């Protein structure tokens, strides 16, 4: 379905009461012949879910009290005996879902307590909002803008087998030499042109549908991976809104591929010896409309506040990565040789750095930094909230990235001698290592009650149970090859 459906913030902030909002919403629903309302929400681990109701159910009660659901079915949200929660649609997030057969408008929802209707403390959107509110309360900044890069692969087919006697997978790429087609070679896909770029049409449709749904797109292109790796970049937005945008980009890209009989995956390292999928987070701060990260005389045009922010991110990076890189597969991507960071330092334009300062972002309003370790297995709301909290901690404590040993290193660190490189701190090499770091270093996340102690404990326990231990306890196919003849 063509067209977009955005219920702007003016509906609420501009003085319209809830009755006026519902009346206007009903008018729009009738205008677009909408038959269904889809309520989408994000669970603790960052997955999208939904519940659908007929438009005849639209009334004040639905918009203010929401619809109930069982939160105990989602890991980390609620226990079985206290499972009741409610979904309250955020009317500023409405869009027509182009993938629904029956005309449907989707709203992204806040999760609230079923009885009191107070915000649910583990609602990722609420945590993102608390981080932004905390930033304003510190007086440091009143706006943070975010621009993640969405890297993913598009495959023709993926086969998985797993039992106690059979464990493996098989990926059928839709392009490149391993697809039996003339064209892109391993790691040879960067900005490739059709016909070698066989998935350009899928990306074209994805970004057009996103723009029709109200998401401004910066650009899209083929990425380095020669077997269907692509990238979409959206324009900058505030923290919570970017979380919403991120969920929409993943949904739209996966559905656009699905409708072509293809599979889109944001898995960090689906192919051995091929480029992995990162989610580099560009970010910067503003106050009273003025940029805080720019200084004409500073290194790479960075202000002291920007350097303190960078120091906070790098100082807390090992703990942060338990949230920004929360899968065992995340650390298969973070290996030398693929423009993925393995060391904790910052640099101007250096893609092997954990924090890169883009050379092309040179004007005061554009000056920013890019945190490169994260990937899309993260819960985007929590990942951005955690990064902001780490950066603010660096500013409050006036951390100095140079004195802390984080650079800048404007050289290829892999060409350094072993002695020189040993001075640079390493990033975690496994999820269990990152979880250990988070266990020791999370006080910065507790400021302003943005995160809480129990939440951190549950996150660590959940990740150990659902991610680390299942992989640790299974025999890998490579182990069979290596050790069967012992």
C-alpha positions in Angstrom: 0.0 0.0 0.0 1.4 3.4 -1.0 1.5 6.4 1.2 2.6 7.0 4.8 0.8 7.3 8.0 2.4 9.4 10.7 0.5 10.7 13.7 2.9 13.6 14.6 3.8 14.6 18.1 1.7 17.8 17.5 -1.3 15.6 18.2 -0.4 15.3 21.8 2.1 18.1 22.4 0.2 20.7 20.4 -2.8 20.7 22.8 -5.0 18.1 21.3 -6.8 16.1 24.0 -7.2 12.4 23.8 -10.7 12.6 22.3 -9.6 15.0 19.6 -6.6 12.6 18.8 -8.9 9.6 18.6 -11.3 11.6 16.4 -8.5 12.6 14.0 -7.1 9.1 14.0 -10.5 7.7 13.1 -10.7 10.2 10.2 -7.3 9.0 8.9 -8.2 5.4 9.3 -11.4 5.9 7.3 -9.5 7.9 4.7 -7.0 5.1 4.1 -9.6 2.3 4.5 -7.7 0.8 7.4 -9.2 -2.3 8.8 -6.7 -3.4 11.5 -4.5 -1.8 14.1 -1.3 -3.6 14.9 0.5 -3.0 18.2 4.2 -3.7 18.1 6.5 -3.9 21.1 10.1 -4.7 22.0 11.0 -7.4 24.5 13.9 -7.3 27.0 16.3 -8.9 24.5 15.4 -6.6 21.6 12.9 -8.7 19.5 9.8 -7.2 18.1 6.4 -8.8 18.8 2.8 -7.7 17.9 -0.9 -8.0 18.7 -3.6 -7.0 16.3 -7.1 -5.6 16.8 -9.9 -4.5 14.5 -10.2 -0.7 14.0 -13.7 -1.0 15.7 -11.8 -1.4 19.0 -10.3 2.0 18.8 -11.5 4.1 21.8 -10.1 6.1 24.7 -9.6 3.0 26.8 -7.4 1.3 24.3 -5.3 4.5 23.8 -4.9 5.3 27.5 -5.1 1.9 29.3 -3.8 -0.2 26.5 -4.3 -4.0 25.9 -3.1 -6.6 28.3 -0.7 -9.4 27.6 1.4 -12.0 29.4 4.9 -10.7 30.0 6.1 -14.0 31.5 6.3 -15.4 28.0 9.3 -13.2 27.2 12.7 -13.9 28.8 13.7 -11.2 31.4 10.4 -9.3 31.4 8.1 -10.8 34.1 7.8 -14.0 36.2 4.9 -16.4 35.7 3.0 -15.4 38.9 3.3 -11.6 38.1 3.0 -11.8 34.3 0.3 -9.2 33.5 1.4 -6.2 31.5 -0.3 -3.8 29.1 0.6 -2.2 25.7 -0.2 1.4 25.2 0.2 2.7 21.6 2.4 5.7 21.0 0.2 7.7 18.6 3.3 9.5 17.3 4.7 6.3 15.8 1.9 5.3 13.4 2.6 3.9 9.9 0.8 1.9 7.3 2.3 -1.6 7.3 3.1 -2.2 3.6 3.5 -6.0 4.2 0.0 -6.7 5.5 -2.5 -8.1 3.1 -5.4 -6.3 4.8 -4.9 -2.5 5.2 -3.2 -2.1 8.6 -1.8 0.7 10.7 0.9 -0.1 13.1 1.8 1.7 16.3 4.9 1.1 18.4 3.8 0.6 22.0 5.0 1.5 25.5 4.8 -1.4 28.0 3.1 -0.4 31.3 2.0 -2.1 34.5 -1.4 -3.8 34.0 -2.9 -2.3 37.1 -1.4 1.1 37.8 -0.5 1.9 34.2 2.8 3.2 35.3 5.8 2.7 33.0 7.2 -0.8 33.2 10.9 -0.5 34.4 12.1 -3.0 31.8 10.4 -1.6 28.8 13.3 -0.8 26.5 11.6 2.3 25.2 11.2 3.6 28.8 14.9 2.9 29.6 15.9 4.8 26.4 13.7 7.7 27.5 15.1 7.6 31.1 18.7 7.9 29.6 17.7 10.9 27.6 16.0 12.5 30.6 19.0 11.8 32.8 21.2 13.5 30.2 19.1 16.6 30.4 19.0 16.6 34.2 22.8 16.6 34.4 22.8 19.9 32.5 25.5 18.6 30.1 23.3 18.4 27.0 19.6 18.5 26.1 19.8 16.4 22.9 21.7 13.4 21.7 21.5 12.5 18.0 22.1 9.0 16.7 22.9 7.4 13.3 23.5 3.7 13.3 24.6 1.9 10.2 22.4 -1.1 9.3 24.6 -3.8 7.8 23.1 -7.2 6.8 23.3 -10.1 4.4 20.7 -11.2 1.9 20.8 -15.0 1.2 18.9 -17.2 -1.2 18.5 -20.0 1.4 19.8 -21.1 4.8 19.5 -24.7 6.0 20.1 -25.6 9.6 20.2 -29.1 11.3 20.7 -29.7 15.0 20.3 -32.8 17.0 22.6 -34.9 19.2 23.8 -36.7 16.1 23.7 -33.9 13.5 24.8 -30.3 13.9 25.4 -28.0 11.0 24.2 -25.4 8.6 24.4 -24.6 4.9 24.1 -21.1 3.4 23.1 -20.6 -0.3 24.1 -17.1 -1.3 22.1 -15.2 -3.9 25.2 -13.7 -5.6 28.9 -14.1 -5.8 31.3 -16.9 -6.8 30.0 -19.4 -4.3 26.5 -19.0 -5.8 27.8 -20.4 -9.0 27.5 -17.1 -10.7 30.0 -14.8 -12.4 30.4 -11.7 -10.2 31.6 -10.6 -6.8 34.4 -12.4 -5.0 34.9 -12.7 -1.3 35.3 -9.3 0.3 34.9 -7.7 -3.1 31.5 -6.2 -2.9 32.0 -2.6 -1.6 29.8 -0.3 -3.7 29.4 -2.9 -6.4 27.2 -2.0 -9.4 24.5 -4.3 -10.9 24.5 -6.9 -12.4 27.2 -7.9 -9.8 25.1 -6.2 -7.1 22.2 -8.7 -7.5 20.2 -7.4 -4.5 20.0 -3.7 -5.4 16.4 -4.0 -6.3 15.5 -5.5 -2.9 17.3 -2.6 -1.2 15.6 -0.1 -3.5 12.1 -1.4 -2.5 13.1 -1.5 1.2 14.2 2.2 1.4 11.2 3.4 -0.7 8.8 1.7 1.7 10.7 3.0 4.7 10.5 6.6 3.4 6.8 6.1 2.7 6.5 5.1 6.4 8.2 8.3 7.5 11.8 7.2 7.9 14.2 9.6 6.1 17.0 7.6 4.4 20.5 8.8 3.9 21.6 6.2 1.3 22.0 2.5 0.7 24.7 0.4 -1.0 26.4 -2.9 -1.4 28.8 -3.6 1.4 32.2 -5.4 1.4 30.9 -8.9 1.7 30.8 -10.5 -1.8 27.9 -12.8 -1.1 25.0 -10.4 -0.5 26.2 -8.0 2.2 24.4 -4.6 2.1 24.0 -1.4 4.1 21.2 1.1 4.8 21.9 4.4 6.5 19.1 6.5 7.9 19.2 10.2 8.9 20.0 11.1 12.5 17.3 11.1 15.2 17.0 11.4 19.0 17.7 8.3 21.1 14.3 6.8 21.6 13.1 7.6 18.1 16.2 6.0 16.7 15.3 2.9 18.6 11.9 2.9 16.9 13.5 3.5 13.5 15.9 0.6 14.1 13.1 -1.8 14.8 11.3 -0.6 11.6 14.5 -0.9 9.5 15.0 -4.5 10.6 11.4 -5.4 10.0 11.1 -3.7 6.6 14.4 -5.2 5.3 13.6 -8.7 6.4 10.0 -8.5 5.0 11.1 -7.0 1.7 13.6 -9.9 1.3 11.1 -12.5 2.4 8.6 -11.3 -0.2 11.3 -12.0 -2.8 11.8 -15.5 -1.5 15.1 -14.4 0.2 16.5 -14.3 3.7 17.8 -11.1 5.3 20.0 -11.6 8.4 21.7 -9.2 10.7 23.8 -12.0 12.3 27.2 -10.5 13.0 29.3 -13.3 11.3 27.2 -15.6 9.2 30.1 -16.5 6.8 33.6 -17.6 7.8 36.4 -15.5 6.2 33.9 -12.9 4.9 33.1 -9.5 6.2 30.8 -9.4 9.3 27.7 -7.3 10.0 28.3 -4.4 12.4 26.1 -1.7 13.7 28.3 1.4 14.0 26.7 4.0 16.2 27.4 7.6 15.1 26.5 10.0 17.9 26.9 13.6 19.2 25.5 15.9 21.8 23.8 19.4 21.6 22.7 22.0 24.1 20.3 24.9 23.3 20.8 24.0 19.6 24.6 24.3 19.7 26.9 21.3 19.0 29.0 20.2 22.0 31.5 18.0 20.2 33.2 20.6 18.0 36.3 22.7 18.6 38.3 24.4 15.9 41.6 23.9 17.7 41.0 20.4 19.1 42.3 17.1 17.8 40.2 16.1 14.8 38.1 19.1 15.5 36.9 17.6 18.8 36.0 19.6 21.9 37.1 18.6 25.4 33.6 17.4 26.1 33.8 15.1 23.1 37.1 13.7 24.3 35.7 13.1 27.8 32.7 11.4 26.2 35.1 9.2 24.1 37.1 8.3 27.2 33.9 7.2 29.0 32.9 5.0 26.1 36.4 3.4 25.8 36.8 3.1 29.6 33.5 1.2 29.9 33.8 -0.6 26.6 34.4 -4.1 28.0 31.2 -3.8 30.1 29.3 -2.0 27.4 29.9 -4.8 25.0 27.8 -7.2 27.1 24.9 -5.0 26.0 26.0 -3.8 22.5 27.4 -7.2 21.5 25.2 -9.6 23.4 25.6 -12.8 21.3 28.3 -15.4 21.1 28.5 -14.8 17.4 29.3 -11.1 18.0 32.9 -12.0 18.9 33.4 -14.1 15.7 33.1 -10.8 13.9 35.6 -8.9 16.1 38.8 -10.4 14.6 41.7 -8.8 12.8 41.5 -8.3 9.1 37.9 -7.3 8.5 37.8 -3.6 9.5 36.3 -4.8 12.8 37.7 -3.3 16.0 39.7 -5.6 18.4 41.5 -2.8 20.3 40.2 0.0 22.5 41.4 3.2 21.0 40.2 6.2 19.0 41.4 7.7 15.8 40.6 10.0 12.9 39.2 8.0 10.0 40.7 4.7 11.1 38.3 1.8 10.6 40.3 -0.5 12.9 39.6 1.8 15.8 36.9 1.2 18.4 36.0 4.9 18.0 36.4 6.5 14.6 36.1 10.3 14.0 34.8 10.6 10.4 36.9 13.0 8.4 34.0 14.0 6.2 32.0 15.2 9.3 34.0 18.4 9.6 31.5 21.2 10.2 30.5 22.1 13.8 26.9 20.7 13.5 28.2 17.5 11.9 31.1 16.8 14.2 30.6 13.4 15.8 32.2 10.1 16.8 31.4 6.6 15.7 31.4 3.6 18.2 32.3 0.7 16.0 32.1 -2.5 18.1 28.3 -3.0 18.3 26.2 -5.2 16.1 22.5 -5.7 15.5 22.0 -8.6 18.0 21.7 -5.8 20.5 18.5 -4.4 21.9 18.9 -1.0 20.2 17.2 1.0 22.9 19.4 -0.5 25.7 22.6 -0.3 23.6 22.2 3.4 22.9 21.1 4.1 26.5 24.2 2.3 27.8 26.5 4.1 25.4 25.0 7.5 26.4 25.5 6.7 30.1 29.1 5.7 29.5 29.8 8.9 27.6 28.1 11.0 30.2 30.2 9.3 32.9 33.3 10.2 31.0 32.2 13.9 30.9 31.2 14.1 34.6 34.5 12.6 35.7 36.5 14.5 33.1 38.2 11.4 31.8 41.2 12.0 29.5 41.4 9.4 26.7 45.1 10.2 26.1 46.1 9.8 29.7 44.0 6.5 29.9 46.0 5.1 27.0 43.3 5.2 24.4 45.3 7.0 21.7 44.8 8.7 19.3 46.5 6.1 17.0 46.3 7.4 13.5 48.2 4.4 12.0 47.4 0.9 11.0 47.8 -0.8 14.4 48.2 -4.2 12.7 51.5 -2.9 11.2 52.8 -2.0 14.6 55.4 -4.1 16.3 54.1 -6.5 19.0 55.7 -4.4 21.7 54.0 -1.2 20.4 50.6 -2.9 20.0 50.8 -4.4 23.5 50.3 -1.0 24.9 46.8 -0.8 23.4 44.0 -2.3 25.5 42.1 -5.1 23.9 38.4 -5.5 23.7 36.6 -8.6 25.0 37.1 -11.7 22.8 34.0 -13.5 24.0 30.5 -12.9 25.4 31.4 -14.5 28.7 34.4 -12.1 29.0 32.1 -9.1 28.3 29.5 -10.4 30.9 32.3 -10.7 33.5 33.3 -7.1 32.7 29.7 -5.9 33.1 29.4 -7.7 36.4 32.4 -5.7 37.7 31.7 -2.4 36.0 28.0 -1.2 35.9 27.7 1.6 38.4 27.7 4.1 35.6 24.5 2.5 34.3 22.7 3.0 37.6 23.0 6.8 37.6 19.5 8.4 37.5 17.9 5.0 38.0 18.2 4.4 34.2 19.2 0.8 34.7 18.9 -1.0 38.0 21.0 -3.6 39.8 18.5 -6.5 39.5 18.1 -5.8 35.8 21.9 -6.1 35.2 22.0 -9.3 37.2 19.2 -10.8 35.3 20.7 -9.7 32.0 24.0 -11.5 32.9 22.2 -14.6 34.1 20.0 -14.7 31.0 22.8 -14.3 28.6 24.8 -17.1 30.3 21.9 -19.4 30.2 20.5 -18.7 26.7 23.7 -17.9 24.8 27.0 -18.9 26.5 26.3 -22.3 28.0 24.3 -23.8 25.1 27.2 -23.1 22.7 29.8 -24.2 25.2 28.1 -27.5 25.8 27.7 -28.4 22.1 30.3 -30.1 19.9 31.3 -27.9 16.9 31.7 -29.5 13.5 35.3 -28.2 13.3 36.0 -30.2 16.5 34.9 -33.4 14.8 37.3 -32.7 12.0 40.1 -31.8 14.3 39.8 -34.5 16.9 37.9 -37.5 15.5 41.1 -39.4 14.8 42.7 -38.8 18.2 
